[in-house]
């Protein structure tokens, strides 16, 4: 999630020159005089002539490398300065600013002040009496007092507290204080209604639209209000979630959205808000969002057989699922991304335990065990109480055992779908439908239809090489073997 120094990134400024938009690009390492000269030339003036800028509300804009970037929608208005004396004063001012910047870099104080200022501002924003409890307010106030004392002592002594000096290869990480934005997708009533159904089409949405839909789910389910989730923190968290899903063929951001939307639909379809606590609801939806974070694209069987770092770290026990949990709570450990930052520590521990339990339960090696336990209690249930094929190819190349149902040379889409529907989906939803009868029509019947359709697709492929008797015998044998074969 780290990035190269922002100082190396160019800055873009848009100017309104007599009604025409001009774009100026310059390095953040440029001096004030260089920036002023570039803007003057873009405005159509001769080299050395002076201009001044105002923003869209008429406020003067100081011309220097740190001036805020703008957009085409809000360009800076160019105002020519004809007074030579004023031009000399501005030139002298720019030179003094540049000298001050060089001195600040040489002393290493600027980075230190920026870092502490960011921390102070973050803590001050948290001291909101209307939304924070008294204990949290006192703790934040004490942190602010200590940081202010540290700033005062540092300014008196000139000590830099080990901040990164110019030329150092160490990255200075500071909290992101700007309001994170992604192109907002306004949800229509049709989309809102569709989000509540298992038949929602997840394939037509761009990444920013998927993030907007997940953001809406947290508001729709009442989680933002119940757990005092800051709206900006929720956006930061979702952007961080997006960054930590790799570009895999299957275990990617769209898969995350697909599972989260299905969970959201099940909550509405089964009326779970009236059957479960809000703690259960937030655990369910957050687990769905985080359940495959940073998935490397190779399954547990490969991790264990290849003795990867993940397998060694977690002693061959659900290495991927343990890793997903670790990444999820590593993200939440950042105050800027912790959507549960306003909850009591005891409540957060319960949320963490619930999320961990659910994500670890997604290890398919545990599916049969979990289904057996659920089947035993379902009659007396009390509410209150594509990466796989990549794995096989890598296993082959490294001489590792290959799971037969992951072998690209033997697997087709119909036989994989038949196997998964028969051995995993149908038994699971048929059992759950005993609790929620609506699932029989919405989930179980469509699954049976899909099973029948894929079995029909299997027949022509088998019939090419076998006669009617052999075909009948093989399909019967395959049907029985599918029930006994594990799915990873």
N, C-alpha and C positions, 0 to 999 in steps of 0.2 A: 504494500500500500504506500510505501515511500516513493518519493519522486525526486527528480533532479532539482537543484536549486532554482527557485523562482526567478532569481536574478538573471538567469540565462535566457529566460523566455522574453520574446519581444512584446512591446506594448503597442496597441493600436489606438489611434486618436482620430475621430471623425470631425471635420470642420465644415461649417456652412459658409461658403465663400460666394457672396452675391447670389444665393439661392441654389448653388451647386455644391454637392457633397464631395469633399476631398478626403482621402484616407492617408494618414501618415503613420508609418511604422518605424520605431526606433528601439534600440536596445536599452534595457533598464540600467545598463552600465554606462550609458552616455552621460556627458556632462551637461549642465544647464544651458550653456552657450550653444552646444551642438543641437539640443532639442529646440531651442528658440530659433536657431537658424533654419532647421528643417521645417518648422511650422511656418516661418516667414516665407520661405520659398514656395511651400504648398499654397500659401495664400496669394501668390502672384507678385510678391514684393521682390525687390532686388536683394542680393546677399548683403547682410548687415543691417537692413532696414528693420524697424521694430514694429511688432504687432502686439495686441493684447486680446485676451479671450474672455467671453462670458458664457455661462451655461444657459440652459433653456429657460431659466427663470430670471436671468439677468445678473446673476451673482458672478463677480470676477473669479477667474481661474488662474492660479499661480502656475507659471510655466516652468517646470523642472522635471527631472526623470521620474519623480514620485507622483506626478499629477495623475488623477484617476482616469482610467480608460472610460470610454463612453461607447454608445451604439449609434447606428445610423438614424434611429428614431429620435435620439436626443443629441444632436451634434453641438459642438461649441461654435458660437458666433464669433467671427473674426472682426476685430475693430482695429483699424490702422492708427498708429501713434505718429503724428507728424511733428510733435515737439521733440527737437533733438536733445534738449536738456533732460526730458523725461526718459528718452531712450538711453542716455548715458547712465542715468540713475538705475534703470532696470538692469543694464549690463553689469554695473558694479554690484548690484544686489545678487545677480546670478553667480558672479565670480565668488562673492563671499559665501554663498550657499554651497558652492562646489568645494571651496577650501574647507568649510566646516564638515562636509561629508567625508573628505579625505582624512581629516584629523580624527573624526569619529571612528572611521574604519581602522585607522592606525592604532587607536587606543583600545579598540575592541569593546567599547561601551554601548554602541548603538544596538547591537544584537542583544546584549544583556537587558537593556531598557525595554526593547520591543517584547522580549519574552516575558519579562515580569509584568509589563503593561497588559499583555494579553491575559495572563493569569489573573491579574487584578480585576480586569473587566469581566472575565468569566465568573469569578466569585461574587462580584458585586451584582451581576444579573441574577445570581441564584438567591440573593437575599431579598426575596419578595415575600413580605409578611403575609400577603393575601393568599399565597399558595404553598408556603413552606410552614412546617410545624416549628414550634418554639425551639426545640432542641437543635434542629437543622440550622435555624437562623443564628443561634448562639455560636454553633461550630463554624459556620461560614464567616461570621463577624470576627471570630478569633483568628481565622486564617488570613483574613484581609489585614488585620492589625499587624500580624507577624510579617506579612509580605511588605507592608508599608515601612515597617522598621528596617527590614532588610534593604529596601530601596534607599532609605535615608543613609544607612551606614555605608552602602556601596558608593553612593554619590560623594560622601565625605572623604572616603579613603581612596576612591578611584579604582577599587578592586573590581575585576571583571567576573569573578565567581566561575571561572573555567568555561566561559562561553567560547564558542568556536571562533578562532581567529582567522583572518583572511588567508586563503591558500590551504586551509585545513581540509582533509578529505572527510572529516566527520560531519554528518548531517545534523543540523540544528532543527529539531522537530518542534513546531509550535501548534497549538490548537487552532483549528479552523474557525475563525470568528465571523466570517461572512455568512449571510443567509444562503444555504445551499438551494440551488434551483435546478429543476429539470423541466423541460417543456410540459406545461400543465395540460392534462387532458380532461376536459369538462365532461363528466359522466351524464349521459342522457338518461331519462327515466327508463327507456328500453334496456340500456346497458345495466342499470342498477337492478332491474328485475331479473335480467338474465344471469347476473352474478350469483344469484341465490339458487340457481338450478344446476344439477349435475350435467346437464346437456350444454353448458356454456362452451362456446368455441374459443379455445385458448390460442389458436394459431394465427389469428389476424391482428394481433396486438404488437406494437413496437415496444421496446424496453421502457421508455418513459411512460407509456400508457399502462403497462403492467404495474409499474411502481405506483402510479396514481390509483389504480384499482385496489392494490393492497393497502395503500394509505386510507382509501375510503372504507375498507373492511374494518379497520381499527376504530374508525369513527362510528360506523354503522352498528357495530356490536357493542358500543358503549364503553370500549376499553380505554379510550383516551380520557374520558371523564372519570371512570372508576379508578384508574391507576395514576391519575394526574400526569399524563404523558404530555410533555411539551411538544407543540406542533412542529417547531423547528428541529428539535431533537429527533422526532419521528422521521422527518425528511433526511436528516444526516444518516440515521441508522439504515434507512432503506437504500441510500446511495452506497453506503459501506457494504451492505449485503450484496448489492449488484456487483461491486468490485471484487468480491470474494467468491463469486461463482465463475468457474473457468469456462472457456469456450469449448466444452465437450459436445459430442454429437447428441448425448442424451441428458446427462446430469449437469444441466446448465440453468441459467436464470429462468428460461421458459418452463422447465420441469418444476422448478421451485414455485412458479406462479400457478402451474397446473394443479399441483398438490394443495397449495394454499386455497385456491378457488374452490376445489372440491370439498375441502374441509369447511369453508365458509358456506357452501351450498348444503352440506350435511347438517350443519348447525341450524340453519333455517328450516330445512326439510323435516328434520326430526324434532324441531322445537326444543333444542337442547338448552337454550337460555332459561327455560322454565323447569328444566330437569337437573341441570348442573349449576355449580357456583360460577361466579365471574372469574375466580382463580382458575377453575378448570378450563373455561373458555379461552382465557389469555394463554394458558399453557398449550392448548390444542393448536391455536392459530399461529403462535410464535414457533412452536416445534415444526409446523409445516413449512414456515418460511426458512428455517435454519437447517432442516434435516439433511441436506447434502452440501453444505458449505465447503468450498475448496476441495471438492471431489476430484481426485487426480485422473479419473477416467479408467482406472483399472480396479477390478473387484477385490474382495477380501481373499479369495483363493490365490490370486496372483500375489498379493502383498505377502501372504504367509509363505507360499512356496519360494518366492524370490528373496525372502528374508529382508524386506525393505525396512527403512528406518521406522515407518509407522508400525509395522508388525513387531519389530523389536521393542519399540517404545511401549506398546500396549500388550506385550507378552502374547501375541497371536489371538487376543480376545477382542473381537469386533474392532479391528484397528481403524477402519474407515469411520464407523459410527462414533467411536471415541474421539477421533480427530474432528468430526463435524461439531461435536459438543464443545471441544476445546476452542475452536475458531469462533463459535457463537458467543462464548463468554469472554473471549479475548476482545471481541468487538464491544461487548457491553461493559468491559472494564474501562473503556475510554469515557469520561464524563460527558464529552460532547456527543456521544452516540448511545448513551445509556438511557433507553426509554423507560427503565424502571428506577431511575435515579431519585424519584420523589416518593418511593415506597419505603415502608419500614424495613429494616434489615431482616427481621424475622419473616416478613412476607416475601421478600426477595429470595430468601433461602428456600421457601416452599416453591416459588416459581422455578428456581434453578433445579431443584430436585425433580419437579414434574417434567420440565423440558428434557433433562438428562435421561429420565426413564423412558420417555416416548421416543427420543432419537435413537437410543440404544436398542429399542424394540424393533427398529426398522431393519436390523440385521436379519436377512431371510433365513439364516441358520436357526433362528429362534422362533420362526413362524409356527411350526407344528406345536412346539411347547406352549406358546401363547394361546393358540387356538384350542388346545385341549383344556387349558385352564378356563378359558372363556365359555366353552361348551358346557363344562360342568356346572357353571354358576348362572348360565343365561336364564334358566327357568325360574330361578329365585333371585334374580338380579335386583340389587338395591342401589339407587343412584347416589345416595349419600355415603354409603359405605366405600440405448444402442451401444453404450460403453462396454457391454459384455463381449461383443465380438472383438473389440480392440484388445481386451484382456487375453482372449484365446490366441490371437496372432502373436502377441508378445510372449505368451507362454510357450508357443511352438518355437519361436526364434531363440529362446533361452533354454530350450530342452526341458521345460517344466511340464508336469501333468496338465492335460487339457480336459476341462469339463465337457462331456459330450454335447450338452444342450447349449454350449457356447461356441462350438466349432463351426466356423463359417463354411467349411466344406460340407457339413452335414445338416446345417440348420437352414430352414426356410421360414419366411414370415408366417405362413399358415400353421406349421407344426409347432412353432414357438408360441403362437397365440393360443392354440388349442390346449397346449400343455399348461400355460400360465392360467388360463380361464378355468380349466378343470381342477387343477391342483391347488390354486391359491384363491382366485377371486370368487368363484361360485361357492365353495364351502364357507368362506368368510362371510359373504353377504347373505347367504341363506340362513346362517346362524344369527347375524345381526338383525335380520328382518323379523326374527321372533320378538325382538324388542320394539322395533319400529316397522309396523306393518306397511307403511307407505313405500318402503324400500323394495318390496316385492315387485311392485309395478314399475318403479322408476329405475331400479338397478338390476334386480335379479332377472326379470324377463328380458331386458336388452342384452344382458350377458349370455343368456341361453341362446338368444337369436344370433349373437356374434359367434358363439361356439359352433352352432349348426352351419353358419355361413363359411367359417374357416375349414370345417370338416369337409364340406362340399368341394372347397378348393383343393383339398388334399387328394381327393379321389382320382382326378385325371392324371396327376403326376405318378401315383402308384400304379394306375391301370396301364400305363405305357409299357411297363416291364413285367407285369404279372397278369395271370388269367383271373377270371371271376372268383374261383375257389380260393386261390392264393390271396387275392385282394381282400376277400371277406375275412379269411383267417388272420391276415396281418393287421387289419383295422381293429379286429376284436382284441388281438394281443396288445396292440399299441394302446388301446383304450385302458386296459388293465395296468399296463406298465406306467402310464402317465400318473396314475394315482400314487405309485410307490416312489417315483423319482423326485429327489429334492430339487428345489430351485434356489439359486443363490441370488 
